[in-house]
């Protein structure tokens, strides 16, 4: 898998540790490749762990009999599926997965929140896996109505402690429970080590900004978001949450001054979409914050930062290091 990493931009210069786009939000588009022939659509040999019945995050009991043709409905799930060694069984991905090397030659099914059943069904999947953010709900119901098992997992907004269970559930649902347990244990160990590194350090105030320059979407994150969970795991205080923000709200000069972050955290694709740090500092109130005055902007690959998957421990470790710089 390609290297992903962190970029910390300071007054003295830039420290680049690598970066990659991961959770873009362009308009949905239909699957681009033709459906497989009837001969190709025949089920592959079953994984040892199938058939299996799992409890979906939406409370439904879902039986999976065949995982020979998988479609991850969200980018974070795609990354976990690839990490489990199942890339050859993936027959389609959503647009938020296209930053992953294994996804680049896969048919696209559109954006995870605006899926269309027709394009997905044309790829003849045997199982679909996504977070509760995949939708709209009527499309998920339509796919289930077509007889395709749909397994939903937590997006991880409840905190990084949900990540190992998320990985294990995906592994079990796809017939590779042992690999899932192994990857979950490795990820948990990395998360625990990174969190321990933050223990005893002074808490920095960090504001997460969701940026999409193309649509002029500029938002400050707060309580109940995956960004909030990552900031907390890195031993810092979410400035948006401390200022009373729940979910996301448009950036205003007043909100930024009230948040008063020591660091600004962004996704690498978002930072690129607004034209870099210089343009970021022109957004309302940003230049007036301690982070803006000192140019403390931390940029991390989209899926690494918010994917709540195999790289979460590594991401926390990078954030701990970045937030300790004053």
C-alpha positions in Angstrom: 0.0 0.0 0.0 1.2 3.5 -0.7 2.6 5.6 2.1 0.4 8.2 3.7 1.3 10.8 6.2 1.2 14.1 7.8 2.1 17.6 6.9 2.8 20.2 9.6 3.2 23.7 8.4 4.9 26.1 10.8 6.2 29.7 10.7 9.7 28.5 10.2 8.8 26.3 7.2 7.1 23.1 6.4 7.6 19.6 7.7 6.3 17.1 5.1 5.8 13.5 6.0 3.8 12.6 2.9 0.1 12.9 1.9 -2.6 11.5 -0.2 -6.2 12.3 -1.1 -8.8 9.9 0.2 -12.3 11.1 1.0 -13.2 13.5 -1.8 -16.8 14.6 -2.2 -17.3 15.2 -5.9 -20.7 14.5 -7.6 -21.8 10.9 -7.7 -21.3 9.0 -11.0 -22.5 5.7 -12.1 -20.3 2.6 -12.4 -18.1 3.0 -15.4 -17.3 -0.6 -16.4 -19.6 -3.1 -18.0 -21.2 -5.8 -15.9 -19.5 -9.2 -15.8 -20.8 -11.9 -18.1 -23.0 -14.6 -16.7 -20.0 -16.9 -16.7 -17.9 -14.5 -14.7 -20.8 -14.0 -12.3 -20.6 -17.6 -11.0 -19.7 -17.7 -7.3 -16.1 -18.3 -6.4 -15.2 -21.0 -3.9 -16.5 -20.1 -0.5 -14.2 -18.7 2.2 -13.8 -21.0 5.2 -15.8 -18.8 7.5 -18.9 -18.7 5.3 -21.8 -18.9 5.5 -22.0 -16.6 8.6 -24.6 -14.5 10.3 -23.5 -11.2 11.7 -25.3 -8.4 13.5 -25.1 -5.2 11.5 -24.6 -1.8 13.1 -28.2 -1.0 12.2 -29.3 -3.9 14.4 -30.2 -6.3 11.5 -29.1 -9.9 11.5 -27.4 -10.4 8.1 -26.5 -13.8 6.6 -23.5 -13.8 4.2 -23.1 -16.9 2.1 -20.7 -15.6 -0.6 -18.0 -13.0 -0.4 -16.6 -13.6 -3.9 -17.8 -10.2 -5.2 -17.5 -7.5 -2.6 -18.5 -3.8 -2.9 -17.4 -1.6 0.0 -19.9 1.2 0.0 -17.6 3.7 1.9 -13.9 4.5 1.6 -13.0 3.5 5.2 -14.5 0.1 4.7 -12.6 -0.3 1.4 -9.3 0.3 3.2 -10.1 -2.4 5.7 -11.2 -4.8 3.0 -7.9 -4.2 1.2 -5.9 -4.6 4.4 -7.6 -8.0 4.9 -6.1 -9.1 1.6 -9.4 -9.1 -0.3 -8.6 -6.6 -3.1 -9.0 -9.2 -5.8 -12.6 -9.8 -4.7 -13.7 -6.2 -4.8 -15.8 -5.4 -7.9 -16.5 -1.7 -7.2 -15.7 1.2 -4.9 -17.2 4.5 -4.0 -15.5 7.8 -4.8 -14.1 8.3 -1.3 -11.9 5.2 -1.8 -10.2 6.3 -5.0 -7.1 7.6 -3.2 -6.3 4.0 -2.3 -3.9 2.3 -4.7 -5.9 -0.9 -4.8 -9.1 1.1 -5.8 -7.7 2.9 -8.8 -8.7 0.4 -11.4 -12.0 -0.6 -9.8 -15.4 0.5 -11.2 -16.8 3.4 -9.4 -20.3 3.4 -7.9 -20.7 7.1 -7.0 -20.3 8.9 -3.7 -21.2 7.0 -0.5 -24.0 9.3 0.6 -25.6 9.5 -2.9 -25.6 5.9 -4.2 -27.7 4.6 -7.0 -29.0 1.0 -6.8 -28.8 0.4 -10.6 -25.1 1.0 -10.9 -24.3 -1.2 -7.9 -26.6 -4.0 -9.1 -25.0 -4.0 -12.6 -21.7 -5.2 -11.0 -23.5 -8.2 -9.5 -22.1 -8.1 -6.0 -22.6 -10.9 -3.6 -22.2 -8.8 -0.5 -22.1 -5.1 0.3 -20.4 -3.5 3.4 -20.5 0.1 4.5 -20.9 2.4 7.4 -24.2 3.9 8.5 -23.3 6.9 6.4 -23.8 5.0 3.2 -27.1 5.9 1.5 -29.6 7.2 0.9 -31.6 4.8 3.1 -34.1 3.9 0.3 -31.2 2.8 -1.9 -29.9 0.5 0.9 -33.4 -0.9 1.3 -33.7 -1.4 -2.5 -30.4 -3.3 -2.5 -31.5 -5.5 0.3 -34.8 -6.1 -1.5 -32.8 -7.4 -4.4 -31.5 -10.1 -2.2 -28.0 -8.8 -1.6 -26.7 -8.9 2.0 -25.8 -5.4 3.2 -23.7 -5.3 6.4 -23.3 -1.9 8.1 -20.5 -1.1 10.5 -19.9 1.9 12.8 -18.2 4.9 11.2 -16.2 5.4 14.4 -17.7 8.7 15.4 -18.1 7.3 18.9 -14.4 7.2 19.4 -11.3 5.2 18.5 -12.2 2.4 20.8 -14.8 1.3 18.2 -12.1 0.7 15.5 -11.0 -2.8 16.5 -14.6 -4.0 16.7 -15.3 -2.5 13.3 -12.4 -4.3 11.7 -13.4 -7.6 13.4 -17.0 -7.4 12.2 -15.9 -6.8 8.6 -13.5 -9.7 8.7 -16.1 -12.0 10.1 -18.8 -10.9 7.6 -16.4 -11.6 4.7 -15.3 -15.0 5.9 -11.9 -14.1 7.1 -12.5 -13.8 10.9 -9.0 -14.8 11.8 -7.4 -12.2 9.6 -9.9 -9.7 11.0 -9.0 -10.5 14.6 -5.3 -10.3 13.8 -5.6 -6.9 12.1 -7.9 -5.6 14.9 -5.3 -6.6 17.5 -2.5 -4.9 15.6 -4.5 -1.7 15.2 -5.5 -1.7 18.8 -1.9 -2.0 20.0 -0.9 0.9 17.8 -3.8 3.0 19.1 -2.9 2.2 22.7 0.7 3.0 22.1 0.0 6.4 20.5 -2.5 7.4 23.2 0.1 6.5 25.9 2.6 8.8 24.2 0.2 11.7 24.7 -0.3 11.0 28.5 1.0 13.8 30.7 1.5 16.3 28.0 0.0 19.8 28.0 -3.3 19.8 26.1 -3.2 21.9 23.0 -6.5 23.4 21.6 -7.1 22.1 18.1 -9.7 23.2 15.6 -10.7 20.8 12.8 -11.8 22.6 9.6 -13.7 20.7 6.9 -12.8 22.4 3.7 -14.1 21.8 0.1 -13.0 24.8 -2.0 -14.9 23.7 -5.1 -18.3 24.0 -3.3 -17.1 26.8 -1.0 -17.8 24.6 2.0 -15.9 25.8 5.0 -16.9 24.3 8.4 -15.7 24.1 11.9 -16.0 20.7 13.5 -17.1 19.9 17.1 -18.7 17.3 19.3 -19.9 14.0 17.9 -17.5 13.9 14.9 -14.7 11.6 14.0 -12.3 14.6 14.0 -13.3 15.3 17.6 -12.6 11.6 18.5 -9.1 11.8 16.9 -8.2 15.1 18.6 -9.2 13.6 22.0 -7.2 10.4 21.3 -4.2 12.5 20.6 -4.4 14.1 24.0 -5.6 17.5 22.8 -8.8 19.5 23.3 -11.2 20.0 20.4 -11.5 23.8 20.2 -14.8 23.6 18.4 -16.3 21.3 21.0 -15.0 23.6 23.8 -16.7 26.5 22.0 -20.0 24.7 22.0 -20.0 23.4 18.4 -21.9 20.2 17.8 -21.3 18.4 14.5 -20.3 21.0 11.9 -21.1 24.6 11.5 -20.0 27.2 8.9 -16.8 29.1 9.8 -17.4 32.6 11.0 -14.8 35.1 12.4 -16.6 35.1 15.7 -16.6 31.3 15.9 -12.9 31.0 15.1 -11.9 33.8 17.6 -14.0 32.0 20.3 -12.4 28.7 19.5 -8.9 30.2 19.7 -7.1 27.1 18.5 -3.3 26.5 19.0 -3.4 24.3 15.9 -5.7 23.9 12.9 -6.2 20.4 11.7 -7.4 19.7 8.1 -7.5 16.9 5.6 -4.9 17.1 2.9 -7.5 17.2 0.1 -9.4 19.9 1.8 -6.3 22.1 2.2 -5.4 21.6 -1.4 -8.9 22.5 -2.5 -8.7 26.0 -1.0 -5.2 26.7 -2.4 -3.0 25.9 0.5 -2.1 27.6 3.8 -2.0 31.1 2.4 -5.6 30.9 1.2 -6.7 29.1 4.3 -5.5 32.1 6.4 -7.9 34.3 4.4 -11.0 32.4 5.7 -13.0 34.3 8.3 -11.2 34.7 11.6 -8.5 32.1 10.9 -5.6 34.5 10.7 -6.6 36.0 14.1 -6.3 32.7 16.0 -3.1 31.6 17.8 -2.8 28.9 15.1 -3.2 31.4 12.3 -0.7 33.9 13.7 1.9 31.1 14.1 0.9 29.2 11.0 0.4 26.0 12.9 -1.6 24.0 10.3 -1.6 20.2 10.5 -2.6 18.3 7.3 -3.2 14.6 7.2 -4.4 12.2 4.4 -8.2 12.1 4.4 -8.8 8.4 5.1 -5.8 8.2 7.5 -7.3 11.0 9.6 -11.0 10.1 9.6 -11.1 6.6 8.3 -11.2 4.9 11.7 -9.4 1.9 10.3 -5.9 0.2 10.1 -4.0 3.5 10.0 -5.8 5.1 13.0 -3.0 4.3 15.5 -0.4 5.7 13.1 -2.5 8.8 12.6 -2.9 9.4 16.3 0.9 9.0 16.7 1.5 11.7 14.1 -1.0 14.0 15.7 0.5 13.7 19.1 3.9 14.7 17.7 2.4 17.6 15.7 0.3 19.0 18.6 3.3 19.0 21.0 5.0 21.6 18.8 4.5 25.1 20.1 
